[in-house]
Amino acid sequence: MMREGWVSDDYLILFDESEVTAASERYSLSLAGYEIVGLRNWDDFIIRDGNGDTYCVPTVPAILNMVSTFSVPDVSALQSDARFSGKIKWHVKPIVFGGDPQQQDNVAWVGHEQHVQLVKWWNDQYRAIKSHHPS
């Protein structure tokens, strides 16, 4: 069963080991060699490589050159918060596309299935733009 809550200033959603493969398949991102093990502060995936090392990568764009190291804390340290349980903060216009994370009208609270669809759609848009306009 998924665990979520605060650890210091980070809100984490951590998938149970039995959910990791399914979550990685649902999001169907091109992160070869990594599995999605959770979310950090709603904007980043927590991913794990084959050695068990953990990292963060933005949900959009979820690309390997954006990976940074992140150590997952002990799940017993999570402090639950009923205000956010089962919800994911989503930037209606993602930051990489010029969305302002400080504007209230750019924030929506979505469920996990809607989050999957939004992440997939916006990553597809990002890849389409990059394929037409490589940097």
DSSP file (Angstrom, degrees, kcal/mol; ACC not computed):
  #  RESIDUE AA STRUCTURE BP1 BP2  ACC     N-H-->O    O-->H-N    N-H-->O    O-->H-N    TCO  KAPPA ALPHA  PHI   PSI    X-CA   Y-CA   Z-CA
    1    1 A M              0   0    0      0, 0.0    16,-0.1     0, 0.0    13,-0.0   0.000 360.0 360.0 360.0 134.9    0.0    0.0    0.0
    2    2 A M        -     0   0    0     14,-0.1     2,-0.4    13,-0.1    13,-0.2  -0.256 360.0-151.9 -59.7 143.7    1.2    3.4   -1.0
    3    3 A R  E     +A   14   0A   0     11,-2.9    11,-3.7     2,-0.0     2,-0.3  -0.943  17.0 175.9-118.1 142.4    2.5    5.7    1.9
    4    4 A E  E     +A   13   0A   0     -2,-0.4     2,-0.3     9,-0.2     9,-0.2  -0.996  18.0  97.9-146.5 152.4    2.4    9.4    1.8
    5    5 A G  E     -A   12   0A   0      7,-2.2     7,-3.0    -2,-0.3     2,-0.3  -0.946  61.3 -50.8 159.3-176.5    3.2   12.3    4.1
    6    6 A W  E     +AB  11  79A   0     73,-2.7    73,-2.3    -2,-0.3     2,-0.3  -0.635  29.5 179.1 -90.1 141.8    5.7   15.0    5.1
    7    7 A V  E >  S-A   10   0A   0      3,-2.5     3,-2.2    -2,-0.3     2,-0.2  -0.911  74.3 -51.0-134.3 110.6    9.4   14.5    5.9
    8    8 A S  T 3  S-     0   0    0     -2,-0.3    -1,-0.0     1,-0.3    -2,-0.0  -0.444 123.4 -20.6  55.6-123.9   10.9   17.9    6.7
    9    9 A D  T 3  S+     0   0    0     -2,-0.2     2,-0.5    -3,-0.1    -1,-0.3   0.349 119.7  95.3 -95.4   6.1    9.8   20.2    3.8
   10   10 A D  E <   -A    7   0A   0     -3,-2.2    -3,-2.5    30,-0.0     2,-0.6  -0.837  59.7-153.6-102.4 131.8    9.2   17.4    1.3
   11   11 A Y  E     -A    6   0A   0     -2,-0.5    30,-3.4    -5,-0.2    31,-0.5  -0.921  25.6-167.6 -98.0 120.4    5.8   15.8    0.7
   12   12 A L  E     -AC   5  40A   0     -7,-3.0    -7,-2.2    -2,-0.6     2,-0.5  -0.871  23.5-166.9-114.8 141.7    6.4   12.3   -0.5
   13   13 A I  E     -AC   4  39A   0     26,-2.4    26,-2.5    -2,-0.4     2,-0.5  -0.984  19.8-170.9-119.5 114.8    4.2    9.7   -2.0
   14   14 A L  E     -AC   3  38A   0    -11,-3.7   -11,-2.9    -2,-0.5    24,-0.3  -0.929  14.9-137.5-115.1 125.0    6.0    6.3   -1.9
   15   15 A F        -     0   0    0     22,-2.7   -13,-0.1    -2,-0.5     5,-0.1  -0.528  26.0-110.9 -77.2 143.5    4.7    3.3   -3.7
   16   16 A D    >>  -     0   0    0     -2,-0.2     3,-2.7     1,-0.1     4,-0.9  -0.398  33.9-107.7 -65.6 151.2    4.7   -0.1   -2.0
   17   17 A E  H >> S+     0   0    0      1,-0.3     3,-0.6     2,-0.2     4,-0.5   0.842 122.4  57.3 -51.9 -35.4    7.3   -2.5   -3.5
   18   18 A S  H 34 S+     0   0    0      1,-0.2     4,-0.3     2,-0.1    -1,-0.3   0.646 108.5  47.5 -71.3 -13.4    4.3   -4.5   -5.0
   19   19 A E  H <> S+     0   0    0     -3,-2.7     4,-2.8     2,-0.1     5,-0.2   0.565  87.4  87.2-100.9 -12.8    3.1   -1.3   -6.8
   20   20 A V  H <X S+     0   0    0     -4,-0.9     4,-2.6    -3,-0.6    16,-0.4   0.914  89.8  45.0 -60.3 -49.4    6.4   -0.1   -8.3
   21   21 A T  H  X S+     0   0    0     -4,-0.5     4,-2.3     1,-0.2    -1,-0.2   0.932 115.7  47.3 -62.2 -46.0    6.3   -2.2  -11.5
   22   22 A A  H  > S+     0   0    0     -4,-0.3     4,-2.7     2,-0.2    -1,-0.2   0.907 112.7  49.1 -62.7 -42.0    2.6   -1.3  -12.2
   23   23 A A  H  X S+     0   0    0     -4,-2.8     4,-2.2     2,-0.2     5,-0.2   0.923 110.9  49.9 -63.6 -43.9    3.2    2.4  -11.5
   24   24 A S  H  X>S+     0   0    0     -4,-2.6     4,-1.1    12,-0.3     5,-0.6   0.896 113.8  45.9 -61.8 -40.4    6.2    2.5  -13.8
   25   25 A E  H  <5S+     0   0    0     -4,-2.3    -2,-0.2    -5,-0.2    -1,-0.2   0.890 109.3  54.9 -69.5 -40.0    4.2    0.8  -16.6
   26   26 A R  H  <5S+     0   0    0     -4,-2.7    -2,-0.2     1,-0.2    -1,-0.2   0.923 112.0  42.6 -59.6 -45.1    1.2    3.1  -16.0
   27   27 A Y  H  <5S-     0   0    0     -4,-2.2    -1,-0.2    -5,-0.2    -2,-0.2   0.747  90.1-163.7 -74.6 -22.1    3.3    6.2  -16.5
   28   28 A S  T  <5 +     0   0    0     -4,-1.1     2,-0.2    -5,-0.2    -3,-0.1   0.839  23.2 167.2  39.4  54.5    5.1    4.6  -19.5
   29   29 A L      < -     0   0    0     -5,-0.6     2,-1.5     2,-0.1    -1,-0.1  -0.566  46.9-112.9 -93.0 159.6    8.0    7.0  -19.5
   30   30 A S        +     0   0    0     32,-0.3     2,-0.4    -2,-0.2    34,-0.3  -0.539  67.5 131.4 -91.6  69.6   11.2    6.6  -21.4
   31   31 A L    >   -     0   0    0     -2,-1.5     3,-2.3     3,-0.2    -1,-0.1  -0.597  45.5-157.8-118.5  67.3   13.5    6.2  -18.4
   32   32 A A  T 3  S+     0   0    0     -2,-0.4     3,-0.1     1,-0.3    -2,-0.1  -0.172  74.9  15.0 -53.2 130.0   15.4    3.1  -19.4
   33   33 A G  T 3  S+     0   0    0      1,-0.3    17,-0.5    16,-0.1     2,-0.3   0.432 109.6  96.8  87.7  -0.4   16.9    1.3  -16.5
   34   34 A Y  E <   - D   0  49A   0     -3,-2.3     2,-0.4    15,-0.2    -1,-0.3  -0.900  54.6-155.2-123.2 151.2   14.8    3.1  -13.8
   35   35 A E  E     - D   0  48A   0     13,-2.2    13,-2.3    -2,-0.3     2,-0.6  -0.928  25.8-118.3-117.8 147.7   11.6    2.3  -12.0
   36   36 A I  E     + D   0  47A   0    -16,-0.4   -12,-0.3    -2,-0.4    11,-0.2  -0.772  34.9 169.9 -85.5 121.0    9.2    4.9  -10.5
   37   37 A V  E     -     0   0A   0      9,-3.1   -22,-2.7    -2,-0.6     2,-0.3   0.494  57.6 -48.8-109.4  -7.4    9.0    4.4   -6.8
   38   38 A G  E     -CD  14  46A   0      8,-1.3     8,-2.8   -24,-0.3     2,-0.3  -0.995  56.4 -79.0 169.6-167.0    7.1    7.6   -5.8
   39   39 A L  E     -CD  13  45A   0    -26,-2.5   -26,-2.4    -2,-0.3     2,-0.5  -0.967  23.7-153.3-128.7 144.3    6.7   11.4   -6.0
   40   40 A R  E >> S-CD  12  44A   0      4,-3.0     4,-1.8    -2,-0.3     3,-0.7  -0.980  80.8 -20.0-120.2 121.1    8.5   14.2   -4.3
   41   41 A N  T 34 S-     0   0    0    -30,-3.4     2,-1.0    -2,-0.5   -29,-0.1   0.791 106.4 -85.7  52.0  31.2    6.7   17.5   -3.7
   42   42 A W  T 34 S+     0   0    0    -31,-0.5    -1,-0.3     2,-0.2   -30,-0.1   0.125 125.3  75.3  65.7 -22.9    4.3   16.5   -6.5
   43   43 A D  T <4 S+     0   0    0     -2,-1.0    16,-2.7    -3,-0.7    17,-0.4   0.657  90.7  52.8 -93.9 -16.8    6.6   17.9   -9.2
   44   44 A D  E  <  -DE  40  58A   0     -4,-1.8    -4,-3.0    14,-0.3     2,-0.3  -0.936  69.9-134.7-125.8 142.2    9.2   15.2   -9.3
   45   45 A F  E     -DE  39  57A   0     12,-3.3    12,-1.7    -2,-0.4     2,-0.6  -0.673  17.9-137.5 -81.6 146.2    9.3   11.4   -9.6
   46   46 A I  E     -DE  38  56A   0     -8,-2.8    -9,-3.1    -2,-0.3    -8,-1.3  -0.948  32.6-174.9 -98.6 122.8   11.4    9.4   -7.3
   47   47 A I  E     -DE  36  55A   0      8,-2.4     8,-2.4    -2,-0.6     2,-0.4  -0.819  15.3-150.8-121.6 159.4   13.1    6.8   -9.4
   48   48 A R  E     -DE  35  54A   0    -13,-2.3   -13,-2.2    -2,-0.3     6,-0.2  -0.989   7.9-145.1-132.8 137.5   15.4    3.8   -8.7
   49   49 A D  E >   -D   34   0A   0      4,-2.4     3,-1.9    -2,-0.4   -15,-0.2  -0.343  41.4 -88.8 -91.4 180.0   18.1    2.2  -10.8
   50   50 A G  T 3  S+     0   0    0    -17,-0.5   -16,-0.1     1,-0.3    -1,-0.1   0.676 126.4  57.0 -64.3 -18.8   19.0   -1.5  -11.0
   51   51 A N  T 3  S-     0   0    0      2,-0.1    -1,-0.3     0, 0.0     3,-0.1   0.507 119.1-108.5 -88.2  -5.3   21.5   -1.0   -8.1
   52   52 A G  S <  S+     0   0    0     -3,-1.9     2,-0.2     1,-0.3    -2,-0.1   0.487  71.4 143.2  90.5   3.0   18.7    0.3   -5.8
   53   53 A D        -     0   0    0     18,-0.1    -4,-2.4     1,-0.0    -1,-0.3  -0.553  40.7-139.8 -76.5 143.2   20.1    3.9   -5.9
   54   54 A T  E     +E   48   0A   0     -6,-0.2    16,-1.7    -2,-0.2     2,-0.3  -0.784  25.5 165.9-113.1 151.9   17.4    6.6   -5.9
   55   55 A Y  E     -EF  47  69A   0     -8,-2.4    -8,-2.4    -2,-0.3     2,-0.4  -0.868  28.2-119.8-146.5 172.1   17.1    9.8   -7.8
   56   56 A C  E     +EF  46  68A   0     12,-3.2    12,-2.6    -2,-0.3   -10,-0.2  -0.939  24.4 175.4-119.9 149.6   14.5   12.5   -8.7
   57   57 A V  E     -E   45   0A   0    -12,-1.7   -12,-3.3    -2,-0.4    10,-0.1  -0.975  39.6 -98.4-146.6 140.9   13.5   13.6  -12.1
   58   58 A P  E     -E   44   0A   0      0, 0.0   -14,-0.3     0, 0.0     5,-0.1  -0.228  23.2-131.0 -56.6 149.0   10.8   16.2  -13.0
   59   59 A T  S >  S+     0   0    0    -16,-2.7     3,-0.6     1,-0.3   -15,-0.1   0.855  97.0  56.3 -67.7 -33.1    7.4   14.7  -13.9
   60   60 A V  T 3  S+     0   0    0    -17,-0.4    36,-0.4     1,-0.4    -1,-0.3  -0.923 117.3  19.6-142.4 115.6    7.5   17.0  -17.0
   61   61 A P  T 3  S-     0   0    0      0, 0.0     2,-1.6     0, 0.0    -1,-0.4   0.459  80.0-172.1 -85.1 133.7    9.9   16.7  -18.7
   62   62 A A    <   +     0   0    0     -3,-0.6     2,-0.3    57,-0.2   -32,-0.3  -0.654  33.3 143.9 -88.5  81.7   10.8   13.2  -17.4
   63   63 A I    >   -     0   0    0     -2,-1.6     3,-2.0    -5,-0.1     4,-0.1  -0.935  58.8-121.7-127.2 147.7   14.1   12.9  -19.2
   64   64 A L  G >  S+     0   0    0     -2,-0.3     3,-1.5   -34,-0.3    -1,-0.1   0.759 106.9  63.6 -63.2 -28.4   17.3   11.4  -18.1
   65   65 A N  G 3  S+     0   0    0      1,-0.3    -1,-0.3    -8,-0.0    -3,-0.0   0.517  99.2  58.1 -75.9   0.8   19.5   14.5  -18.3
   66   66 A M  G <  S+     0   0    0     -3,-2.0    -1,-0.3    -8,-0.1    -2,-0.2   0.289  78.9 124.2-104.8   6.5   17.3   16.0  -15.6
   67   67 A V    <   +     0   0    0     -3,-1.5     2,-0.3   -10,-0.1   -10,-0.2  -0.462  35.3 179.4 -72.2 136.4   18.0   13.3  -13.0
   68   68 A S  E     -F   56   0A   0    -12,-2.6   -12,-3.2    -2,-0.2    -2,-0.0  -0.962  34.0 -95.2-133.1 154.0   19.4   14.4   -9.7
   69   69 A T  E     +F   55   0A   0     -2,-0.3     2,-0.3   -14,-0.2   -14,-0.3  -0.341  43.6 171.5 -69.4 148.0   20.4   12.3   -6.6
   70   70 A F        -     0   0    0    -16,-1.7     2,-0.6   -23,-0.1   -16,-0.2  -0.919  24.5-143.7-157.5 129.7   17.8   11.9   -3.8
   71   71 A S        -     0   0    0     -2,-0.3   -18,-0.1   -18,-0.1   -16,-0.0  -0.865  20.6-134.4 -98.3 121.8   17.9    9.6   -0.8
   72   72 A V        -     0   0    0     -2,-0.6     3,-0.1     1,-0.1   -18,-0.0  -0.600  24.1-133.3 -73.9 125.4   14.5    8.2    0.2
   73   73 A P        -     0   0    0      0, 0.0     2,-0.2     0, 0.0     5,-0.1  -0.266  37.0 -76.1 -73.0 166.4   14.0    8.6    3.9
   74   74 A D    >   -     0   0    0      1,-0.2     3,-2.4     2,-0.1     4,-0.3  -0.438  40.6-131.6 -59.7 129.7   12.7    5.8    6.1
   75   75 A V  G >  S+     0   0    0      1,-0.3     3,-1.5     2,-0.2    -1,-0.2   0.743 104.0  70.0 -61.1 -22.4    8.9    5.5    5.5
   76   76 A S  G 3  S+     0   0    0      1,-0.3    -1,-0.3     3,-0.0    -2,-0.1   0.695  90.1  63.8 -68.7 -14.9    8.4    5.5    9.3
   77   77 A A  G <  S+     0   0    0     -3,-2.4    -1,-0.3     2,-0.1    -2,-0.2   0.610  76.4 113.7 -81.5 -12.2    9.4    9.2    9.2
   78   78 A L    <   -     0   0    0     -3,-1.5     2,-0.7    -4,-0.3   -71,-0.2  -0.408  55.3-154.1 -65.8 129.5    6.4   10.2    7.0
   79   79 A Q  B     -B    6   0A   0    -73,-2.3   -73,-2.7    -2,-0.2    -1,-0.1  -0.916  19.9-132.9-104.3 109.6    3.9   12.4    8.8
   80   80 A S        -     0   0    0     -2,-0.7     2,-0.3   -75,-0.3   -75,-0.2  -0.185  17.6-164.6 -63.4 154.6    0.5   11.9    7.2
   81   81 A D    >>  -     0   0    0    -77,-0.1     3,-2.0     1,-0.1     4,-0.8  -0.873  11.2-157.4-144.2 103.8   -1.5   15.0    6.3
   82   82 A A  T 34 S+     0   0    0     -2,-0.3     3,-0.2     1,-0.3    -1,-0.1   0.730  88.2  71.1 -57.8 -24.8   -5.2   14.4    5.5
   83   83 A R  T 34 S+     0   0    0      1,-0.2    -1,-0.3     3,-0.0     0, 0.0   0.811 111.7  28.2 -61.9 -28.4   -5.4   17.6    3.5
   84   84 A F  T X4 S+     0   0    0     -3,-2.0     3,-2.4     2,-0.0    -1,-0.2   0.461  84.2 131.8-114.0  -3.3   -3.3   16.0    0.7
   85   85 A S  T 3< S+     0   0    0     -4,-0.8     3,-0.1     1,-0.3    -3,-0.0  -0.293  84.9   2.4 -58.3 125.5   -4.1   12.3    1.0
   86   86 A G  T 3  S+     0   0    0      1,-0.2    26,-0.3    -2,-0.0     2,-0.3   0.548 112.4 105.5  77.5   7.4   -4.9   10.8   -2.4
   87   87 A K    <   -     0   0    0     -3,-2.4     2,-0.4    24,-0.1    -1,-0.2  -0.892  51.7-158.9-122.3 151.1   -4.3   14.1   -4.2
   88   88 A I  E     -G  110   0B   0     22,-2.4    22,-2.6    -2,-0.3     2,-0.4  -0.996  21.3-127.9-128.6 129.2   -1.5   15.4   -6.4
   89   89 A K  E     -G  109   0B   0     -2,-0.4     2,-0.4    20,-0.2    20,-0.2  -0.607  32.1-170.6 -74.4 130.1   -0.8   19.0   -7.0
   90   90 A W  E     -G  108   0B   0     18,-3.0    18,-2.6    -2,-0.4     2,-0.7  -0.979  24.4-133.8-127.2 134.8   -0.6   19.7  -10.7
   91   91 A H  E     -G  107   0B   0     -2,-0.4    16,-0.2    16,-0.2     8,-0.1  -0.802  16.7-147.9 -85.1 115.0    0.6   22.8  -12.6
   92   92 A V  S    S+     0   0    0     14,-2.0    -1,-0.2    -2,-0.7    15,-0.1   0.890  97.2  31.0 -52.3 -45.7   -2.1   23.2  -15.3
   93   93 A K  S    S-     0   0    0     13,-0.3    -1,-0.3     7,-0.1     5,-0.0  -0.947 104.7-125.6-111.1 107.2    0.5   24.7  -17.5
   94   94 A P    > > -     0   0    0      0, 0.0     5,-2.1     0, 0.0     3,-1.6  -0.109  16.0-116.3 -55.6 150.5    3.8   22.9  -16.6
   95   95 A I  G > 5S+     0   0    0      1,-0.3     3,-2.4     3,-0.2    -2,-0.0   0.865 113.9  60.3 -56.6 -41.9    6.7   25.1  -15.6
   96   96 A V  G 3 5S+     0   0    0    -36,-0.4    -1,-0.3     1,-0.3    -3,-0.0   0.731 105.2  50.8 -61.9 -20.4    8.8   23.8  -18.6
   97   97 A F  G < 5S-     0   0    0     -3,-1.6    -1,-0.3     2,-0.0    -2,-0.2   0.217 134.4 -88.1 -99.8  12.8    6.1   25.2  -20.9
   98   98 A G  T < 5S+     0   0    0     -3,-2.4    -3,-0.2     1,-0.3    -2,-0.2   0.502  75.8 151.9  97.4   5.2    6.1   28.6  -19.1
   99   99 A G      < -     0   0    0     -5,-2.1    -1,-0.3    -8,-0.1    -8,-0.0  -0.418  44.5-127.1 -68.8 145.0    3.6   28.0  -16.4
  100  100 A D    >   -     0   0    0      1,-0.1     3,-1.1    -2,-0.1     6,-0.2  -0.843  11.0-159.0 -96.6 115.5    4.1   30.0  -13.2
  101  101 A P  T 3  S+     0   0    0      0, 0.0    -1,-0.1     0, 0.0    -2,-0.0   0.662  90.9  58.0 -68.2 -13.7    4.2   27.7  -10.1
  102  102 A Q  T 3  S+     0   0    0      3,-0.0     2,-0.5    -3,-0.0     5,-0.1   0.636  82.4  96.3 -90.2 -15.3    3.2   30.7   -7.9
  103  103 A Q    X   -     0   0    0     -3,-1.1     3,-1.7     1,-0.2     4,-0.1  -0.643  65.9-148.8 -80.9 125.4   -0.1   31.5   -9.7
  104  104 A Q  G >  S+     0   0    0     -2,-0.5     3,-1.5     1,-0.3    -1,-0.2   0.831  96.9  59.6 -60.9 -34.0   -3.1   30.0   -7.9
  105  105 A D  G 3  S+     0   0    0      1,-0.3    -1,-0.3   -14,-0.0    -2,-0.1   0.508  98.3  60.8 -77.5  -0.6   -4.9   29.6  -11.2
  106  106 A N  G <  S+     0   0    0     -3,-1.7   -14,-2.0    -6,-0.2     2,-0.5   0.284  92.5  83.1-101.7   8.7   -2.1   27.4  -12.5
  107  107 A V  E <   +G   91   0B   0     -3,-1.5     2,-0.3   -16,-0.2   -16,-0.2  -0.944  49.9 168.9-117.7 132.3   -2.6   24.8   -9.7
  108  108 A A  E     -G   90   0B   0    -18,-2.6   -18,-3.0    -2,-0.5     2,-0.6  -0.979  29.5-131.9-134.8 149.7   -5.1   22.0   -9.7
  109  109 A W  E     +G   89   0B   0     -2,-0.3     2,-0.3   -20,-0.2   -20,-0.2  -0.913  34.5 177.7-103.2 123.4   -5.5   19.0   -7.4
  110  110 A V  E     -G   88   0B   0    -22,-2.6   -22,-2.4    -2,-0.6     2,-0.1  -0.815  27.8-111.5-124.7 161.4   -5.9   15.7   -9.3
  111  111 A G     >  -     0   0    0     -2,-0.3     4,-2.2   -24,-0.2     5,-0.1  -0.330  41.5 -98.0 -81.9 172.7   -6.3   12.1   -8.5
  112  112 A H  H  > S+     0   0    0    -26,-0.3     4,-2.2     1,-0.2     5,-0.1   0.890 121.1  49.6 -63.4 -42.2   -3.6    9.5   -9.3
  113  113 A E  H  > S+     0   0    0      1,-0.2     4,-1.9     2,-0.2    -1,-0.2   0.908 112.1  47.8 -66.4 -39.9   -5.2    8.2  -12.5
  114  114 A Q  H  > S+     0   0    0      1,-0.2     4,-2.6     2,-0.2    -1,-0.2   0.890 109.2  55.4 -65.9 -37.2   -5.7   11.8  -13.9
  115  115 A H  H  X S+     0   0    0     -4,-2.2     4,-2.9     1,-0.2     5,-0.3   0.921 105.2  52.5 -59.6 -44.2   -2.1   12.5  -12.9
  116  116 A V  H  X S+     0   0    0     -4,-2.2     4,-2.4     1,-0.2    -1,-0.2   0.940 111.5  46.1 -56.2 -48.7   -0.9    9.5  -15.0
  117  117 A Q  H  X S+     0   0    0     -4,-1.9     4,-2.5     1,-0.2    -2,-0.2   0.903 113.8  48.0 -64.0 -42.1   -2.8   10.8  -18.0
  118  118 A L  H  X S+     0   0    0     -4,-2.6     4,-2.8     2,-0.2     5,-0.3   0.921 111.9  49.2 -65.3 -44.2   -1.6   14.4  -17.6
  119  119 A V  H  X S+     0   0    0     -4,-2.9     4,-2.2    -5,-0.2     5,-0.2   0.929 113.5  46.5 -61.3 -45.7    2.1   13.3  -17.2
  120  120 A K  H  X S+     0   0    0     -4,-2.4     4,-2.2    -5,-0.3    -2,-0.2   0.937 114.4  47.2 -62.5 -46.8    1.9   11.1  -20.3
  121  121 A W  H  X S+     0   0    0     -4,-2.5     4,-2.1     1,-0.2    -2,-0.2   0.939 114.6  44.8 -62.6 -48.8    0.2   13.8  -22.4
  122  122 A W  H  X S+     0   0    0     -4,-2.8     4,-2.3     1,-0.2    -1,-0.2   0.857 112.4  51.7 -68.1 -34.6    2.6   16.6  -21.4
  123  123 A N  H  X S+     0   0    0     -4,-2.2     4,-2.5    -5,-0.3    -1,-0.2   0.882 108.7  52.0 -67.6 -36.4    5.6   14.4  -21.9
  124  124 A D  H  X S+     0   0    0     -4,-2.2     4,-2.4    -5,-0.2    -2,-0.2   0.916 110.0  49.2 -61.5 -42.6    4.4   13.5  -25.3
  125  125 A Q  H  X S+     0   0    0     -4,-2.1     4,-2.4     2,-0.2    -2,-0.2   0.919 110.8  50.3 -61.8 -43.8    4.0   17.2  -26.1
  126  126 A Y  H  X S+     0   0    0     -4,-2.3     4,-2.7     1,-0.2    -2,-0.2   0.936 111.7  46.8 -60.7 -47.8    7.5   17.9  -24.8
  127  127 A R  H  X S+     0   0    0     -4,-2.5     4,-2.3     1,-0.2    -1,-0.2   0.887 111.2  52.3 -62.8 -39.2    9.0   15.1  -27.0
  128  128 A A  H  X S+     0   0    0     -4,-2.4     4,-1.2     2,-0.2    -1,-0.2   0.922 112.1  45.3 -63.6 -43.9    7.1   16.3  -30.0
  129  129 A I  H  X S+     0   0    0     -4,-2.4     4,-2.1     1,-0.2     3,-0.5   0.936 113.7  49.3 -64.4 -46.3    8.4   19.8  -29.6
  130  130 A K  H  < S+     0   0    0     -4,-2.7    -1,-0.2     1,-0.2    -2,-0.2   0.853 107.4  54.6 -63.9 -34.5   12.0   18.7  -29.0
  131  131 A S  H  < S+     0   0    0     -4,-2.3    -1,-0.2     1,-0.2    -2,-0.2   0.802 115.7  39.3 -70.2 -26.2   11.9   16.4  -32.1
  132  132 A H  H  < S+     0   0    0     -4,-1.2    -2,-0.2    -3,-0.5    -1,-0.2   0.713 130.3  28.7 -90.5 -24.1   10.9   19.4  -34.2
  133  133 A H  S  < S-     0   0    0     -4,-2.1    -1,-0.2    -5,-0.1    -2,-0.2  -0.522  77.7-173.4-136.0  65.7   13.2   21.9  -32.5
  134  134 A P              0   0    0      0, 0.0    -3,-0.1     0, 0.0    -4,-0.1  -0.350 360.0 360.0 -64.6 143.5   16.2   20.1  -31.1
  135  135 A S              0   0    0     -5,-0.0    -5,-0.0    -2,-0.0     0, 0.0   0.460 360.0 360.0 -84.0 360.0   18.4   22.3  -28.9
